[in-house]
Amino acid sequence: MPDTLPALNPALAALLSRASVPARSLTDPGPDDAAIGLAVAAALRAPDHGGLRPWRFLVVRGAARAALGAVLAASLARRVPQTPPDRLALEQAKPLRAPVVIVAGAAVRADHPIPAWEQEASAAAGVMNLMNALDAQGHGAIWLSSPALRDDAVKRALGFASGDALLGWIYAGTPAAERPRPPRPAPDGFWREWRGAEDMA
């Protein structure tokens, strides 16, 4: 697969070579306002059934990362009161691993005919577009999750409504070295053609 990439359309070649970069391998400089703006613009191109525009992104950088870490540690302490201090300290330090943390969320309208899962799916598609756009600009990123995403107190602290869905923490920065691009399996095992009555026999 890699040997054929130069002959492909550049956009398709970029999609086929994208890979996440571990948070601890992300260094300064992080994406600036212009880079983030382009990435969010790409996110807004995701499919959006009903035109609900559920995509929400919160950018955390500089000293605010430490404040986010305190929110995460407090969440863990509430959820698991017996958590030892060293584990709380580890939780608090997580946002400091990369120059920029982007909180990805979905503004879900529970009373809308479009089901909530479709709204979240649209927001998740936006997150992938955002990551592809960061990658295309030379930045590295990784999409991480944690139980804190489901903590209403965390949502409130970050300015999200209780009905919103937090989809993940996007760590972004400049790869400290050539990013690893692990091989993916051949696509043949992941798609098939359905032939209607012939396949139902």
SULVENGI-V399596 format. One record per pair of residues at least 24 apart in sequence whose C-alpha atoms are under 10 Angstrom apart, sorted by sequence separation. I is the first residue (numbers start at 0). J is the second residue. D is the distance in Angstrom with one decimal. If there is no record, write none. Layout:
# SULVENGI-V399596
I & J & D
I & J & D
This chain:
# SULVENGI-V399596
67 & 91 & 7.7
68 & 92 & 5.8
69 & 93 & 9.8
102 & 126 & 9.9
142 & 166 & 9.1
143 & 167 & 5.6
144 & 168 & 6.0
66 & 91 & 8.6
67 & 92 & 9.2
68 & 93 & 6.4
69 & 94 & 9.6
101 & 126 & 9.9
142 & 167 & 6.3
143 & 168 & 5.1
144 & 169 & 8.8
32 & 58 & 9.7
65 & 91 & 7.2
66 & 92 & 9.9
67 & 93 & 9.0
68 & 94 & 5.8
103 & 129 & 9.9
141 & 167 & 9.8
142 & 168 & 5.8
143 & 169 & 6.3
64 & 91 & 9.3
65 & 92 & 7.2
67 & 94 & 6.8
68 & 95 & 7.8
141 & 168 & 8.1
142 & 169 & 4.6
143 & 170 & 7.6
64 & 92 & 8.7
65 & 93 & 8.8
66 & 94 & 9.0
67 & 95 & 9.3
141 & 169 & 5.6
142 & 170 & 6.6
64 & 93 & 8.7
65 & 94 & 6.8
140 & 169 & 6.5
141 & 170 & 5.4
142 & 171 & 9.0
30 & 60 & 10.0
64 & 94 & 5.4
65 & 95 & 6.8
140 & 170 & 5.4
141 & 171 & 6.8
29 & 60 & 8.7
63 & 94 & 9.1
64 & 95 & 6.0
139 & 170 & 8.2
140 & 171 & 4.3
141 & 172 & 9.5
63 & 95 & 9.6
64 & 96 & 9.3
139 & 171 & 5.7
140 & 172 & 6.6
62 & 95 & 9.1
64 & 97 & 9.1
67 & 100 & 9.3
138 & 171 & 6.8
139 & 172 & 5.5
140 & 173 & 8.4
60 & 94 & 8.8
61 & 95 & 8.8
64 & 98 & 8.5
138 & 172 & 5.6
139 & 173 & 5.5
140 & 174 & 8.4
59 & 94 & 8.7
60 & 95 & 8.8
64 & 99 & 7.9
137 & 172 & 9.1
138 & 173 & 5.0
139 & 174 & 5.5
61 & 97 & 10.0
63 & 99 & 9.8
64 & 100 & 7.5
137 & 173 & 7.3
138 & 174 & 6.7
139 & 175 & 9.2
60 & 97 & 8.8
61 & 98 & 7.2
63 & 100 & 9.7
134 & 171 & 9.5
137 & 174 & 8.5
60 & 98 & 6.1
61 & 99 & 7.7
133 & 171 & 8.0
134 & 172 & 9.9
59 & 98 & 8.7
60 & 99 & 4.8
61 & 100 & 9.7
101 & 140 & 9.8
103 & 142 & 9.3
130 & 169 & 8.2
133 & 172 & 9.0
134 & 173 & 9.7
139 & 178 & 7.9
59 & 99 & 5.9
60 & 100 & 6.4
100 & 140 & 9.3
102 & 142 & 9.7
126 & 166 & 8.6
129 & 169 & 9.5
130 & 170 & 9.8
133 & 173 & 9.9
58 & 99 & 7.1
59 & 100 & 5.1
60 & 101 & 8.6
99 & 140 & 9.4
100 & 141 & 9.7
101 & 142 & 9.3
102 & 143 & 9.9
126 & 167 & 8.9
130 & 171 & 8.8
58 & 100 & 6.1
59 & 101 & 6.0
97 & 139 & 10.0
100 & 142 & 9.8
122 & 164 & 9.4
57 & 100 & 8.2
58 & 101 & 4.5
59 & 102 & 7.6
97 & 140 & 9.1
122 & 165 & 9.8
123 & 166 & 7.1
126 & 169 & 8.6
56 & 100 & 10.0
57 & 101 & 5.5
58 & 102 & 6.4
104 & 148 & 9.3
119 & 163 & 9.3
122 & 166 & 8.2
123 & 167 & 9.2
56 & 101 & 6.3
57 & 102 & 4.9
58 & 103 & 8.9
103 & 148 & 9.8
119 & 164 & 7.3
55 & 101 & 9.9
56 & 102 & 5.6
57 & 103 & 6.7
102 & 148 & 9.4
118 & 164 & 9.7
119 & 165 & 9.2
120 & 166 & 9.9
55 & 102 & 8.2
56 & 103 & 4.9
57 & 104 & 8.1
119 & 166 & 8.1
55 & 103 & 6.1
56 & 104 & 6.1
115 & 163 & 10.0
54 & 103 & 7.8
55 & 104 & 5.0
56 & 105 & 8.5
115 & 164 & 9.6
54 & 104 & 6.4
55 & 105 & 5.6
104 & 154 & 9.5
53 & 104 & 8.0
54 & 105 & 5.2
55 & 106 & 6.7
53 & 105 & 5.0
54 & 106 & 6.6
52 & 105 & 8.7
53 & 106 & 4.7
54 & 107 & 9.3
106 & 159 & 8.1
107 & 160 & 9.2
109 & 162 & 7.6
52 & 106 & 8.0
53 & 107 & 6.4
105 & 159 & 9.1
106 & 160 & 7.8
107 & 161 & 9.7
108 & 162 & 7.7
109 & 163 & 9.3
51 & 106 & 8.7
52 & 107 & 9.4
53 & 108 & 8.5
102 & 157 & 8.8
104 & 159 & 8.2
105 & 160 & 9.8
106 & 161 & 9.6
107 & 162 & 6.4
108 & 163 & 8.2
51 & 107 & 8.7
106 & 162 & 7.4
107 & 163 & 5.2
51 & 108 & 8.3
105 & 162 & 9.1
106 & 163 & 4.7
107 & 164 & 6.8
105 & 163 & 5.6
106 & 164 & 6.7
104 & 163 & 6.9
105 & 164 & 5.1
106 & 165 & 8.9
51 & 111 & 9.3
104 & 164 & 5.5
105 & 165 & 6.4
103 & 164 & 8.7
104 & 165 & 4.2
105 & 166 & 7.2
49 & 111 & 9.2
51 & 113 & 8.8
103 & 165 & 6.1
104 & 166 & 5.2
49 & 112 & 8.8
50 & 113 & 9.8
102 & 165 & 7.4
103 & 166 & 5.4
104 & 167 & 7.3
49 & 113 & 6.7
53 & 117 & 9.9
54 & 118 & 8.8
102 & 166 & 7.8
103 & 167 & 5.4
104 & 168 & 9.2
48 & 113 & 7.2
53 & 118 & 6.3
54 & 119 & 8.6
102 & 167 & 6.1
103 & 168 & 6.3
35 & 101 & 9.4
48 & 114 & 9.7
52 & 118 & 8.3
53 & 119 & 7.5
56 & 122 & 9.8
101 & 167 & 8.4
102 & 168 & 4.9
103 & 169 & 7.1
51 & 118 & 7.6
53 & 120 & 9.5
54 & 121 & 7.6
55 & 122 & 7.7
100 & 167 & 9.9
101 & 168 & 5.9
102 & 169 & 6.2
29 & 97 & 7.9
30 & 98 & 8.3
31 & 99 & 9.2
49 & 117 & 9.7
50 & 118 & 9.7
53 & 121 & 7.2
54 & 122 & 4.9
78 & 146 & 9.0
100 & 168 & 6.4
101 & 169 & 4.8
102 & 170 & 8.8
28 & 97 & 9.5
29 & 98 & 5.2
30 & 99 & 7.3
48 & 117 & 7.4
49 & 118 & 9.0
52 & 121 & 8.3
53 & 122 & 5.8
54 & 123 & 8.2
56 & 125 & 10.0
78 & 147 & 8.8
99 & 168 & 10.0
100 & 169 & 5.5
101 & 170 & 6.4
23 & 93 & 9.5
26 & 96 & 8.3
27 & 97 & 7.8
28 & 98 & 6.9
29 & 99 & 5.9
47 & 117 & 8.4
48 & 118 & 7.6
51 & 121 & 9.3
52 & 122 & 8.1
53 & 123 & 9.6
54 & 124 & 9.3
55 & 125 & 9.3
56 & 126 & 8.9
75 & 145 & 9.9
99 & 169 & 8.1
100 & 170 & 4.6
101 & 171 & 7.6
22 & 93 & 9.0
25 & 96 & 7.3
26 & 97 & 6.0
27 & 98 & 5.8
28 & 99 & 9.0
29 & 100 & 9.4
46 & 117 & 9.8
47 & 118 & 7.5
54 & 125 & 6.7
55 & 126 & 9.4
75 & 146 & 8.3
99 & 170 & 5.9
100 & 171 & 6.2
22 & 94 & 9.1
23 & 95 & 9.1
24 & 96 & 8.2
25 & 97 & 5.3
26 & 98 & 6.2
27 & 99 & 8.9
46 & 118 & 9.7
47 & 119 & 10.0
48 & 120 & 9.9
53 & 125 & 9.2
54 & 126 & 8.2
74 & 146 & 8.8
75 & 147 & 7.2
78 & 150 & 8.7
97 & 169 & 9.6
98 & 170 & 7.8
99 & 171 & 5.2
100 & 172 & 8.9
22 & 95 & 9.3
23 & 96 & 5.3
24 & 97 & 7.9
25 & 98 & 7.2
26 & 99 & 9.3
47 & 120 & 8.9
48 & 121 & 7.7
52 & 125 & 10.0
56 & 129 & 9.9
74 & 147 & 6.2
77 & 150 & 9.7
97 & 170 & 6.0
98 & 171 & 6.6
99 & 172 & 6.3
22 & 96 & 5.8
23 & 97 & 6.6
25 & 99 & 9.1
46 & 120 & 8.9
47 & 121 & 5.6
71 & 145 & 9.4
73 & 147 & 9.6
74 & 148 & 9.6
94 & 168 & 9.0
96 & 170 & 8.1
97 & 171 & 6.2
98 & 172 & 5.6
99 & 173 & 10.0
21 & 96 & 9.4
22 & 97 & 5.8
45 & 120 & 9.5
46 & 121 & 5.8
47 & 122 & 8.4
71 & 146 & 9.6
72 & 147 & 9.1
74 & 149 & 9.9
75 & 150 & 9.4
77 & 152 & 9.8
94 & 169 & 10.0
95 & 170 & 9.6
96 & 171 & 9.5
97 & 172 & 6.1
98 & 173 & 8.5
21 & 97 & 9.3
22 & 98 & 9.4
45 & 121 & 6.3
46 & 122 & 8.8
71 & 147 & 6.5
74 & 150 & 7.1
94 & 170 & 8.0
96 & 172 & 9.7
97 & 173 & 8.8
44 & 121 & 9.7
45 & 122 & 7.7
47 & 124 & 9.3
70 & 147 & 9.0
71 & 148 & 9.3
74 & 151 & 9.4
93 & 170 & 9.9
97 & 174 & 9.9
22 & 100 & 9.8
43 & 121 & 9.4
45 & 123 & 8.7
46 & 124 & 7.4
47 & 125 & 9.4
74 & 152 & 7.5
42 & 121 & 9.4
43 & 122 & 8.8
45 & 124 & 5.7
46 & 125 & 8.1
71 & 150 & 9.6
73 & 152 & 9.4
74 & 153 & 6.9
42 & 122 & 8.2
44 & 124 & 9.0
45 & 125 & 5.1
73 & 153 & 8.9
42 & 123 & 9.1
43 & 124 & 9.3
44 & 125 & 7.1
45 & 126 & 8.7
71 & 152 & 9.9
42 & 124 & 7.4
43 & 125 & 6.2
45 & 127 & 8.8
70 & 152 & 8.6
71 & 153 & 7.4
42 & 125 & 4.0
43 & 126 & 9.3
45 & 128 & 7.1
70 & 153 & 6.5
41 & 125 & 7.4
42 & 126 & 6.1
44 & 128 & 7.8
45 & 129 & 9.6
70 & 154 & 9.9
40 & 125 & 9.3
41 & 126 & 9.1
42 & 127 & 7.4
43 & 128 & 8.2
44 & 129 & 9.7
39 & 125 & 8.0
41 & 127 & 9.2
42 & 128 & 4.9
43 & 129 & 8.7
67 & 153 & 9.2
70 & 156 & 7.4
38 & 125 & 9.4
39 & 126 & 8.5
41 & 128 & 5.6
42 & 129 & 4.9
70 & 157 & 8.9
38 & 126 & 9.1
40 & 128 & 8.9
41 & 129 & 5.8
42 & 130 & 8.6
38 & 127 & 9.9
39 & 128 & 8.1
40 & 129 & 7.9
41 & 130 & 9.1
42 & 131 & 9.2
67 & 156 & 8.9
38 & 128 & 7.3
39 & 129 & 5.8
41 & 131 & 8.4
42 & 132 & 8.3
67 & 157 & 8.4
38 & 129 & 4.6
39 & 130 & 9.3
41 & 132 & 6.5
37 & 129 & 8.3
38 & 130 & 7.2
40 & 132 & 8.9
41 & 133 & 9.5
36 & 129 & 9.6
38 & 131 & 7.9
39 & 132 & 8.3
35 & 129 & 8.4
38 & 132 & 4.9
39 & 133 & 9.4
37 & 132 & 7.1
38 & 133 & 5.9
36 & 132 & 9.9
37 & 133 & 8.2
38 & 134 & 9.3
35 & 132 & 8.8
38 & 135 & 9.3
34 & 132 & 8.5
35 & 133 & 7.6
38 & 136 & 8.9
59 & 157 & 9.9
34 & 133 & 7.1
37 & 136 & 9.1
57 & 157 & 7.9
35 & 136 & 9.9
57 & 158 & 8.9
34 & 136 & 7.2
57 & 159 & 9.5
30 & 133 & 7.7
34 & 137 & 9.8
34 & 138 & 9.0
55 & 159 & 9.1
30 & 136 & 8.8
30 & 137 & 9.2
30 & 138 & 6.9
55 & 163 & 9.4
29 & 138 & 7.4
30 & 139 & 9.2
55 & 164 & 9.6
56 & 165 & 9.7
28 & 138 & 8.9
29 & 139 & 8.9
53 & 163 & 9.1
55 & 165 & 9.1
58 & 168 & 10.0
19 & 130 & 8.8
27 & 138 & 10.0
29 & 140 & 9.9
53 & 164 & 9.7
55 & 166 & 9.8
57 & 168 & 9.7
58 & 169 & 9.3
59 & 170 & 9.7
18 & 130 & 9.5
19 & 131 & 9.9
26 & 138 & 9.7
56 & 168 & 9.9
57 & 169 & 9.9
17 & 130 & 8.9
18 & 131 & 9.1
25 & 138 & 8.7
26 & 139 & 9.2
56 & 169 & 9.7
17 & 131 & 7.0
20 & 134 & 9.8
25 & 139 & 6.7
19 & 134 & 8.8
24 & 139 & 8.8
25 & 140 & 7.7
18 & 134 & 8.3
24 & 140 & 9.6
25 & 141 & 9.3
14 & 131 & 7.0
17 & 134 & 6.8
22 & 139 & 8.9
13 & 131 & 8.0
14 & 132 & 9.7
16 & 134 & 9.6
17 & 135 & 8.4
20 & 138 & 9.2
21 & 139 & 8.6
22 & 140 & 7.5
13 & 132 & 9.6
20 & 139 & 5.5
21 & 140 & 7.6
22 & 141 & 6.6
14 & 134 & 9.2
19 & 139 & 6.7
20 & 140 & 5.5
21 & 141 & 6.4
22 & 142 & 9.2
10 & 131 & 9.9
13 & 134 & 8.2
14 & 135 & 8.8
18 & 139 & 8.2
19 & 140 & 5.6
20 & 141 & 5.6
21 & 142 & 9.4
22 & 143 & 9.1
13 & 135 & 6.8
17 & 139 & 9.2
18 & 140 & 8.3
19 & 141 & 4.9
20 & 142 & 9.3
21 & 143 & 9.8
17 & 140 & 9.9
18 & 141 & 8.4
19 & 142 & 7.7
10 & 135 & 8.7
29 & 170 & 9.5
30 & 171 & 7.1
31 & 172 & 9.7
29 & 171 & 6.3
30 & 172 & 6.2
28 & 171 & 9.4
29 & 172 & 4.0
30 & 173 & 8.0
27 & 171 & 9.4
28 & 172 & 6.1
29 & 173 & 6.0
25 & 170 & 7.9
26 & 171 & 8.4
27 & 172 & 6.0
28 & 173 & 5.9
29 & 174 & 9.6
25 & 171 & 6.6
26 & 172 & 5.4
27 & 173 & 5.9
28 & 174 & 9.4
22 & 169 & 9.2
23 & 170 & 9.4
24 & 171 & 9.8
25 & 172 & 4.8
26 & 173 & 5.1
27 & 174 & 8.6
22 & 170 & 6.1
24 & 172 & 8.5
25 & 173 & 5.2
26 & 174 & 6.2
27 & 175 & 8.7
21 & 170 & 8.6
22 & 171 & 7.5
23 & 172 & 9.9
24 & 173 & 8.1
25 & 174 & 4.8
26 & 175 & 5.9
20 & 170 & 8.8
21 & 171 & 9.5
22 & 172 & 8.5
24 & 174 & 5.8
25 & 175 & 5.8
26 & 176 & 9.6
19 & 170 & 9.8
20 & 171 & 8.5
23 & 174 & 9.2
24 & 175 & 5.3
25 & 176 & 8.9
19 & 171 & 9.8
20 & 172 & 9.1
22 & 174 & 9.1
23 & 175 & 8.8
24 & 176 & 7.5
20 & 173 & 9.2
21 & 174 & 8.7
24 & 177 & 9.8
25 & 178 & 9.8
20 & 174 & 6.9
21 & 175 & 9.9
24 & 178 & 8.6
19 & 174 & 9.9
20 & 175 & 9.3
20 & 176 & 9.8
20 & 177 & 9.6
21 & 178 & 8.9
20 & 178 & 6.2
21 & 179 & 9.2
19 & 178 & 8.0
20 & 179 & 7.2
18 & 178 & 7.6
19 & 179 & 8.1
20 & 180 & 8.8
17 & 178 & 9.5
18 & 179 & 7.2
19 & 180 & 7.9
17 & 179 & 9.7
18 & 180 & 5.4
19 & 181 & 9.4
17 & 180 & 7.3
18 & 181 & 7.4
16 & 180 & 6.9
17 & 181 & 9.6
18 & 182 & 9.6
15 & 180 & 10.0
16 & 181 & 9.2
16 & 182 & 9.2
16 & 183 & 9.7
15 & 183 & 9.4
1 & 182 & 9.0
0 & 182 & 8.8
0 & 183 & 9.3
0 & 185 & 8.7
